Amino acid sequence: MILDNTEKYQEGNRLEAKAAQGGLPKSLWETMSAFANTAGGIIILGARERKDGSLEIVGLNNASKMLDDFWNAALSRDKLSARFLQDKDARIEAVNGKEVIVVEVPRASRTMRPVFLNKDILGETWRRTYTGDHRCTREEVQSMLRDAEATSDDSRIAEGAEMSYLDYDTVRKYRMRFSFANEGHLWNDATDDEFLSFLGAIATDADGNRRPTYAGLLMFGRDCWITRVLPQYFLDYRQETSDDTRWEDRFTSITGDWSGNIYDFYLRTYNKLKAALKVPFKLEGIERVDDTPAHEALREAIVNCITNANYHERRGIVCVWREDALLIANPGDFRIPIEKAMQPGASDPRNATMLKMFSMIDAGERAGSGISKILHGWKEAGYASPFYEEEYGPDRTILTLPLIESPGRLSNGVSNGLREILPPDIFSSLSGERAKHSEAIIEYLAENGPSKTADIAQSIGLGISWTSELLRNLTSKGIVVVQGKARATKYQLAPHARHTPSNE
């Protein structure tokens, strides 16, 4: 049951409790819309939050009738714009003799989003952030509508763009790389405009005029013209490996001393970031091979960032070389759940035309295994596991590629000595892909006592969001308990999970 150990739950980004003593609250539907438009979540009707952040079960007087009322509204297009719930997603559960309603709200598919209320797409579309539900702006609604389209956004003709916006020096560099990767290809004999047309970089408008597509403008344009069409467009590279200076090296797309387009940014950024990688000495014949799985993973990571970015959003693409990690961030969230995106064969790029352009020069994975290649290549090179984090409002995806060596416990699980100390039933409830990371958290808490999320995350080499998710799961199982609230929140092993080794 989802509500086992409910008193250990806390409201958060994916959990909402509502007392609902007077019937279905209006805010229920706002949270339904918010969860469906972000990462999904759980709503508990018949519970409320205590001062310490834990949940208190208050129960419902007539849960059956309220559940009927819920379904009558949820299946009405007058209330919700899309039918995305299944029968199993809402049910009655009993906790300590009290009945509550649990609604597991799935993330709606991008073709259904935005999910809005009362037939009011601009006024009643909601999203979830760490501070709660918020009403979407017109720009957020428009972004979801673009993602809902069957065709890739970057394949469209860039509104108002002219052929003169393209930088043909960049086109020449790309064609040289294309020719090298595709010897004998028919496109190699085409004119520049024919080549760009074949590539999807330009198209013919309704009046018969050739114009750049969004993909062509972004890949081969100049920043001064790109920003006329996409005002939020911005690219930023920084090296921040010293405590003495704000950054040792930086370039952005707005300086005017280079093209400022995506293709040149990819080349410049990769050549900068690859210097952070350790390169083992390896020979093939008499030639030294400097390309490692980490190099391949880095190329895939930059391309993945570029081809999943939402160039209509704020803050732009940012790549940072820090002493302990490489950070690669893009505007926009994943178009499919992040857990699914990490599986081989799962892919739904926001900019499919740009991904095609990179794949044709062997710089990007088209078969849907790009993210899994990033994760596998980085770990194969001996680094700690990469991790993704998503932020909302504005939407942002951040990939962290640690430059620290992989902690031994993440590959070997909890040490044998610790297993002898901790009760064996602690580990029996852990399964699946995240089990070893959960065991690493247990080991850390056993060794260090009450700890903050950030300290745990840094120690085990995961992101804060992912670590928080694992901690919530361990808390729900009663393995971990919460101390304090807000910034003072700490986690420790539950009393029954802490054994003291005998002196015998």
C-alpha positions in Angstrom: 0.0 0.0 0.0 1.2 3.5 -0.9 0.4 4.7 2.5 2.4 2.3 4.6 4.3 4.5 7.1 2.4 7.5 6.0 3.5 9.5 9.0 7.0 9.5 7.5 5.8 11.2 4.3 6.3 14.9 3.8 4.7 17.2 1.3 7.0 18.0 -1.5 7.3 18.4 -5.2 5.5 15.2 -6.0 3.2 14.7 -2.9 0.3 16.8 -1.8 -2.0 16.2 1.2 -5.5 17.8 1.5 -7.8 17.4 4.5 -10.9 17.5 2.3 -13.3 17.6 5.3 -15.8 19.7 3.4 -15.8 17.7 0.1 -13.5 17.9 -2.9 -11.4 21.0 -2.5 -11.0 23.4 -5.5 -7.2 23.2 -5.1 -7.4 19.4 -5.8 -8.0 20.2 -9.5 -5.2 22.8 -9.6 -2.8 20.2 -8.2 -4.1 17.6 -10.7 -3.3 19.9 -13.6 0.1 20.8 -12.1 1.2 17.2 -11.6 0.0 16.2 -15.0 1.9 19.0 -16.7 5.2 18.3 -14.8 6.4 15.0 -13.4 3.3 13.5 -11.9 2.7 13.0 -8.2 0.5 11.7 -5.4 -2.5 13.4 -3.8 -3.9 12.2 -0.5 -7.4 13.3 0.4 -8.0 12.9 4.2 -4.6 13.9 5.4 -2.9 17.2 6.5 0.6 18.4 7.2 1.8 18.8 10.7 4.1 21.6 11.8 7.1 19.3 11.6 6.3 18.5 8.0 5.0 15.0 8.5 1.4 14.0 7.5 -1.4 13.3 9.9 -4.3 11.1 8.7 -7.6 12.7 9.5 -9.8 10.4 7.4 -12.9 11.0 5.3 -16.5 10.6 6.5 -17.8 9.2 3.3 -14.9 8.2 1.1 -17.0 6.1 -1.3 -19.2 9.1 -2.2 -16.2 11.4 -2.5 -14.5 9.0 -4.9 -17.6 8.9 -7.0 -17.7 12.7 -7.1 -14.0 12.7 -8.0 -14.5 10.4 -11.0 -17.6 12.2 -12.2 -15.6 15.4 -12.4 -12.3 13.9 -13.6 -14.0 12.3 -16.6 -15.8 15.5 -17.6 -14.1 17.7 -20.2 -15.8 20.6 -18.5 -13.4 20.1 -15.6 -10.2 18.5 -17.1 -9.2 19.0 -20.7 -7.8 15.5 -21.1 -8.6 12.0 -19.9 -5.3 10.7 -18.7 -6.3 8.8 -15.5 -6.9 5.0 -15.3 -9.1 3.2 -12.8 -6.2 2.1 -10.8 -5.0 5.7 -10.3 -7.6 6.7 -7.7 -8.7 4.4 -4.9 -9.7 4.2 -1.2 -7.1 3.0 1.4 -7.5 2.4 5.1 -4.9 3.7 7.5 -5.2 3.2 11.2 -8.9 2.5 10.8 -9.5 5.7 8.8 -10.3 5.9 5.1 -8.4 8.2 2.7 -8.4 8.6 -1.1 -5.1 8.2 -2.9 -4.8 9.7 -6.4 -1.6 8.8 -8.2 -1.5 11.4 -11.0 0.7 10.3 -13.9 2.6 12.7 -16.1 0.4 13.4 -19.1 2.0 12.6 -22.5 3.2 15.7 -24.4 0.4 15.3 -26.9 -2.1 15.8 -24.1 -0.4 18.8 -22.5 -1.2 21.3 -21.5 -3.8 19.8 -19.1 -6.1 22.7 -18.1 -9.3 23.2 -16.1 -12.7 24.6 -16.9 -12.0 25.0 -20.6 -9.7 27.9 -19.9 -6.3 27.1 -21.3 -4.7 30.5 -20.6 -6.2 31.0 -17.1 -6.4 27.5 -15.7 -3.3 25.7 -16.8 -1.1 24.8 -13.8 2.4 23.5 -13.1 4.3 22.2 -10.1 7.4 23.8 -8.6 9.1 23.3 -5.3 7.0 26.1 -3.9 3.7 24.5 -4.9 1.2 24.9 -7.8 1.4 28.0 -9.9 -0.7 29.3 -12.8 1.1 29.0 -16.1 2.1 32.1 -18.1 1.1 32.5 -21.7 4.7 31.6 -22.7 4.5 28.3 -20.7 1.3 27.3 -22.4 2.7 28.1 -25.8 5.7 26.0 -25.0 3.6 23.0 -24.1 1.5 23.5 -27.3 4.7 23.5 -29.4 5.8 20.3 -27.8 2.4 18.7 -28.4 2.9 19.0 -32.2 3.6 15.8 -34.2 6.3 17.5 -36.2 9.6 18.7 -34.8 9.6 22.4 -33.9 13.0 23.0 -35.5 11.8 21.7 -38.9 9.5 24.8 -39.4 10.6 27.8 -41.4 12.0 30.4 -39.0 9.5 33.3 -39.0 11.0 36.4 -40.6 14.4 34.8 -41.3 16.3 35.5 -44.5 18.9 33.4 -46.3 21.4 36.3 -45.5 21.1 35.3 -41.8 23.2 32.2 -42.5 27.0 32.1 -42.0 28.5 30.2 -44.9 31.8 29.9 -43.2 30.1 27.6 -40.7 28.3 25.8 -43.5 31.8 25.2 -45.1 33.1 23.7 -41.9 30.1 21.5 -41.5 30.4 20.3 -45.1 34.1 19.4 -44.6 33.1 17.2 -41.6 30.2 15.7 -43.5 32.4 14.8 -46.5 34.9 13.2 -44.2 32.2 11.1 -42.4 30.3 10.3 -45.6 32.9 9.7 -48.4 31.2 9.3 -51.8 27.8 10.6 -50.6 25.7 12.2 -53.4 25.2 15.4 -51.3 28.9 16.2 -51.5 28.5 17.3 -55.1 25.5 19.6 -54.3 25.6 23.4 -54.2 25.5 24.9 -50.7 21.8 25.8 -51.0 21.0 22.3 -52.3 23.0 20.7 -49.5 21.2 22.8 -46.9 17.8 21.9 -48.4 18.6 18.2 -48.3 19.8 18.6 -44.7 16.5 20.4 -43.6 18.3 23.6 -42.9 16.3 25.6 -45.5 12.8 25.2 -47.0 10.6 26.9 -49.5 7.8 29.1 -48.1 4.3 29.5 -49.6 5.6 32.2 -51.9 8.3 30.0 -53.4 11.2 31.8 -51.5 13.9 29.8 -49.8 14.2 30.6 -46.1 16.1 29.0 -43.1 14.3 26.6 -40.9 14.7 27.0 -37.1 17.3 24.1 -37.3 19.2 25.8 -40.1 19.2 29.2 -38.4 20.4 27.8 -35.1 23.1 25.6 -36.6 24.4 27.9 -39.2 23.2 31.5 -38.5 24.9 34.4 -36.8 23.9 35.3 -33.2 22.8 38.9 -34.2 20.2 37.4 -36.6 19.3 34.3 -34.5 18.2 36.6 -31.6 16.0 38.6 -34.0 13.9 35.4 -34.4 14.6 33.8 -31.0 15.1 36.7 -28.5 15.9 34.3 -25.6 18.7 32.5 -27.5 22.0 32.5 -25.5 25.0 30.3 -25.3 27.5 30.4 -22.4 30.7 28.4 -21.7 32.7 28.9 -18.5 35.7 27.3 -16.8 35.4 27.7 -13.0 38.1 25.6 -11.6 39.8 28.2 -9.4 38.7 29.6 -6.1 40.7 32.8 -6.8 38.8 34.0 -9.9 35.2 34.0 -10.9 36.2 32.1 -14.1 39.4 31.4 -15.9 37.9 31.1 -19.3 34.6 32.1 -20.8 32.9 32.8 -24.1 29.3 33.6 -25.0 27.3 33.9 -28.1 26.8 37.6 -27.9 30.3 39.0 -28.2 30.3 39.3 -32.0 33.8 38.0 -32.5 32.6 34.6 -33.7 29.4 33.3 -35.3 27.6 32.5 -32.0 25.7 29.6 -33.7 25.1 26.1 -32.4 27.5 24.2 -34.6 30.5 26.5 -33.7 29.5 26.4 -30.1 29.5 22.6 -30.1 33.0 22.5 -31.6 34.4 25.1 -29.3 32.8 23.7 -26.1 33.8 20.1 -26.8 37.4 21.1 -27.4 37.5 23.1 -24.1 35.7 20.4 -22.0 37.7 17.4 -23.3 40.8 18.9 -21.6 39.2 18.0 -18.3 39.1 14.3 -19.1 41.8 11.8 -18.1 43.3 10.2 -21.1 45.0 6.8 -20.6 48.0 6.0 -22.8 46.7 3.6 -25.5 48.2 2.5 -28.8 46.6 1.1 -31.9 49.6 0.0 -34.0 52.0 2.9 -33.6 49.3 5.6 -33.2 48.3 6.9 -29.8 44.5 6.8 -29.3 43.3 9.7 -27.2 39.5 9.1 -27.6 38.0 7.2 -24.7 34.4 6.3 -23.7 34.3 9.5 -21.7 35.1 11.5 -24.8 32.3 9.8 -26.7 30.0 10.4 -23.7 30.9 14.1 -23.6 30.1 14.6 -27.3 26.8 12.8 -26.8 26.0 14.9 -23.7 26.6 18.2 -25.6 24.5 17.1 -28.6 21.8 15.8 -26.3 21.7 19.2 -24.6 21.5 21.1 -27.9 18.9 18.9 -29.5 16.6 18.8 -26.4 16.8 22.6 -25.7 13.8 24.8 -25.9 15.2 27.9 -27.6 12.0 29.9 -26.9 12.8 29.6 -23.1 14.9 31.8 -20.9 18.5 31.3 -19.6 20.0 29.6 -22.7 22.5 26.8 -22.9 25.2 26.8 -20.3 28.3 24.5 -20.1 30.6 24.8 -17.1 33.9 23.1 -16.3 34.2 22.9 -12.5 36.9 21.3 -10.5 34.8 18.3 -9.5 32.3 18.1 -12.4 31.2 19.2 -15.9 27.7 20.8 -15.9 25.7 20.9 -19.1 22.3 22.7 -18.9 19.6 23.6 -21.4 16.3 25.4 -21.3 13.3 23.0 -21.4 12.5 19.7 -19.6 12.5 16.2 -21.0 9.6 15.5 -23.3 9.2 12.0 -21.8 9.7 11.0 -18.2 13.4 11.2 -17.3 13.5 7.6 -16.1 12.2 6.5 -19.5 14.6 8.7 -21.4 17.5 6.9 -19.7 16.4 3.6 -21.1 18.0 2.3 -24.3 15.8 2.9 -27.3 13.7 5.7 -25.7 14.0 9.0 -27.5 11.8 12.0 -28.1 14.1 14.9 -29.1 12.7 18.4 -29.2 14.8 19.3 -32.2 14.9 16.2 -34.4 16.2 18.0 -37.4 19.3 19.2 -35.5 19.8 15.7 -34.2 19.8 14.4 -37.7 22.4 17.1 -38.7 24.7 16.0 -35.8 24.2 12.3 -36.5 25.2 12.7 -40.1 28.7 13.8 -38.9 28.9 11.0 -36.3 28.4 13.5 -33.4 25.0 12.3 -32.1 23.0 9.1 -31.6 19.8 8.8 -33.6 18.8 5.3 -32.5 17.5 6.4 -29.1 20.5 5.3 -27.0 22.2 8.6 -26.6 21.5 9.1 -22.9 22.3 5.4 -22.1 25.6 5.9 -24.0 26.4 9.0 -21.9 25.8 7.1 -18.6 27.6 3.9 -19.7 30.6 5.7 -21.3 31.2 7.9 -18.3 31.1 5.1 -15.8 33.3 2.9 -18.0 35.9 5.7 -17.8 35.9 5.3 -14.0 34.0 8.4 -13.0 31.1 8.5 -10.6 27.7 8.1 -12.2 26.3 11.1 -14.2 22.9 12.4 -13.2 20.1 14.5 -14.6 18.0 17.1 -12.7 14.9 18.9 -13.9 13.8 22.4 -12.8 10.4 24.0 -13.5 9.5 27.7 -13.9 11.4 28.3 -16.1 12.0 24.7 -17.2 15.5 23.5 -17.3 17.5 20.3 -17.6 20.9 19.9 -16.0 23.3 17.1 -16.6 26.2 16.7 -14.1 29.2 14.7 -15.3 31.3 14.1 -12.1 35.1 14.3 -12.5 35.6 12.3 -9.3 36.3 8.6 -9.3 33.4 6.2 -8.9 32.8 5.4 -5.2 33.4 1.7 -4.6 30.2 1.2 -2.7 28.0 2.1 -5.7 29.4 -0.8 -7.7 29.7 -3.3 -4.8 26.7 -2.3 -2.7 26.9 -2.1 1.1 30.0 -3.5 2.6 29.9 -6.9 4.2 30.9 -5.5 7.5 27.9 -3.1 7.5 25.6 -5.8 6.4 26.5 -7.7 9.6 25.6 -4.7 11.7 22.3 -3.7 10.0 19.2 -5.8 10.2 18.9 -8.0 7.0 15.3 -7.1 6.4 16.4 -3.5 5.6 17.7 -4.6 2.2 14.9 -7.0 1.4 12.6 -4.2 0.4 15.1 -2.5 -1.9 15.0 -3.6 -5.5 15.4 -2.3 -9.0 17.9 0.0 -10.7 18.1 2.4 -7.7 18.8 -0.3 -5.0 22.5 0.2 -4.9 22.2 4.0 -4.6 19.7 3.4 -1.7 22.1 1.1 -0.1 24.8 3.8 -0.4 22.6 6.2 1.4 22.0 3.7 4.2 25.7 3.1 4.5 26.4 6.8 4.7 23.7 7.4 7.4 25.0 4.4 9.4 28.5 5.9 9.4 27.7 9.6 9.8 24.4 9.8 11.6 21.8 12.6 11.0 22.7 14.3 7.7 21.4 16.9 5.2 20.4 16.0 1.7 23.3 18.0 0.1 25.9 16.2 2.2 24.5 12.8 1.3 24.3 13.7 -2.3 27.9 14.9 -2.5 29.2 11.8 -0.7 27.5 9.2 -3.0 27.9 11.2 -6.2 24.3 11.9 -7.1 22.3 15.0 -7.7 20.2 16.6 -4.9 16.9 16.0 -6.6 17.7 12.3 -7.2 19.0 11.9 -3.7 15.8 13.5 -2.3 13.7 11.1 -4.3 15.6 8.1 -2.9 15.4 9.5 0.6 11.6 9.9 0.3 11.4 6.3 -0.8 13.5 5.1 2.1 11.4 7.3 4.5 8.1 5.8 3.1 9.5 2.3 3.9 10.3 3.3 7.4 14.0 2.8 6.9 14.9 6.5 7.3 13.2 9.1 9.5 13.2 12.9 9.2 14.4 15.4 11.7 13.6 19.1 11.5 12.0 21.1 8.8 12.9 23.3 5.8 16.6 24.1 5.7 17.2 22.3 9.0 15.9 19.0 7.7 18.1 16.0 8.3 17.7 12.3 7.7 18.8 9.4 9.9 18.3 5.7 10.0 15.1 4.7 11.9 15.7 3.2 15.4 14.8 -0.3 14.3 17.4 0.0 11.5 20.3 0.9 13.8 21.9 -2.0 15.5 25.0 -1.8 17.7 27.5 -4.6 17.1 27.9 -6.8 20.1 31.1 -6.9 22.1 31.3 -10.7 22.2 
